[in-house]
Amino acid sequence: MKLFAVLLLSMLTAYAQDHAQRNWNISVGFFVGANAMDTLSSRGAMESNPLLGRGQFGGRQMAIKSGITAGVILAERMILRKHPETRNFWTWANYGTGAAISAVAVRNWNQPVLLQPALPQSATAFK
């Protein structure tokens, strides 16, 4: 019931905004959702993006990815304060980027997870 109340409140807030602002907010939600979906699909798999660091996708990579996402949204917001006429461009940029990231997430879910090989029994006996 609490979730329904939060969703209703957010819908009313979105309805009260002007049309262009509402579209940009929805596009930011789509962009963040796509990044979350990509993060969940990458968890535990080997990361191939050099910006996030090589190796198994874990907490460090999640923090970097979240920071990049937050930085992009903050930069857009700062640009929109000075140049509100670019709102339509940023709205479509968020949708395009979110669609590309969603495609990567779908691809990740279709890939087999390659786990790191376990140590042989003789290597663990001397610890």
C-alpha positions in Angstrom: 0.0 0.0 0.0 2.9 2.4 0.8 4.4 1.7 -2.7 1.0 2.6 -4.3 0.9 5.8 -2.3 4.5 6.8 -3.4 3.6 6.0 -7.1 0.5 8.1 -6.9 2.3 11.0 -5.3 5.0 10.8 -8.0 2.4 10.7 -10.7 0.7 13.8 -9.3 4.0 15.6 -9.1 4.9 14.7 -12.7 1.4 15.9 -13.8 1.9 19.3 -12.1 5.1 20.0 -14.1 5.1 21.6 -17.5 5.2 19.3 -20.5 8.9 19.7 -21.4 10.1 19.3 -17.8 8.0 16.2 -17.4 9.4 14.6 -20.6 12.9 15.3 -19.5 12.2 13.8 -16.0 10.7 10.7 -17.6 13.8 10.3 -19.9 16.1 10.6 -16.9 14.1 7.8 -15.2 14.5 5.7 -18.3 18.2 6.4 -18.4 18.7 5.4 -14.7 16.5 2.3 -15.1 18.6 1.2 -18.1 21.8 1.6 -16.1 20.3 -0.3 -13.2 19.3 -3.1 -15.6 22.8 -3.2 -17.1 24.3 -3.3 -13.6 22.1 -6.3 -12.5 22.8 -8.1 -15.8 26.6 -7.7 -15.3 26.8 -8.7 -11.7 29.2 -11.6 -11.2 30.3 -11.6 -14.8 33.7 -10.6 -16.2 33.7 -6.9 -17.1 35.1 -5.9 -20.5 34.6 -2.1 -20.2 38.0 -0.5 -19.4 36.4 2.5 -17.7 34.9 0.2 -15.1 38.0 -1.9 -14.6 38.8 -5.4 -15.8 37.8 -8.4 -13.7 34.7 -9.7 -12.2 31.9 -7.1 -11.9 31.4 -6.2 -8.3 30.9 -3.4 -5.8 33.8 -1.2 -7.2 32.4 -1.4 -10.7 28.9 -0.7 -9.4 30.1 2.5 -7.6 32.0 3.7 -10.7 28.9 3.1 -12.9 26.6 4.8 -10.5 29.0 7.8 -10.3 29.1 8.1 -14.0 25.3 8.0 -14.3 24.9 10.6 -11.5 27.5 12.8 -13.1 25.8 12.7 -16.5 22.4 13.7 -14.9 24.0 16.5 -12.9 25.8 17.8 -16.0 22.5 17.8 -17.9 20.8 19.6 -15.1 23.5 22.3 -14.9 23.4 22.8 -18.7 19.6 23.0 -18.6 19.7 25.8 -16.0 21.7 28.0 -18.4 20.2 26.8 -21.6 16.6 25.6 -21.2 16.1 25.6 -24.9 18.2 22.4 -25.2 15.8 20.4 -23.1 14.4 18.5 -26.1 17.9 17.5 -27.2 18.8 16.1 -23.7 15.4 14.3 -23.5 16.2 12.4 -26.7 19.8 11.9 -25.8 18.6 10.2 -22.5 16.2 8.0 -24.5 18.8 7.0 -27.1 21.5 6.3 -24.5 19.0 4.4 -22.3 18.0 2.3 -25.3 21.6 1.4 -26.2 22.4 0.5 -22.5 19.2 -1.6 -22.4 20.4 -3.5 -25.5 23.7 -4.2 -23.8 21.8 -5.5 -20.7 19.7 -7.9 -22.8 22.9 -9.1 -24.5 24.5 -9.6 -21.0 21.6 -11.8 -19.9 22.0 -14.0 -23.0 25.7 -14.5 -22.3 26.9 -17.5 -20.2 28.5 -16.4 -16.9 32.1 -17.4 -16.9 33.2 -17.9 -13.3 36.9 -17.8 -12.2 38.3 -21.3 -12.0 38.6 -22.8 -8.5 42.1 -23.4 -7.0 43.2 -27.0 -7.3 43.0 -29.1 -4.1 46.8 -29.3 -3.7 47.1 -25.5 -3.8 44.7 -25.0 -0.9 46.3 -27.7 1.3 49.3 -25.6 2.1 47.5 -22.5 3.4 
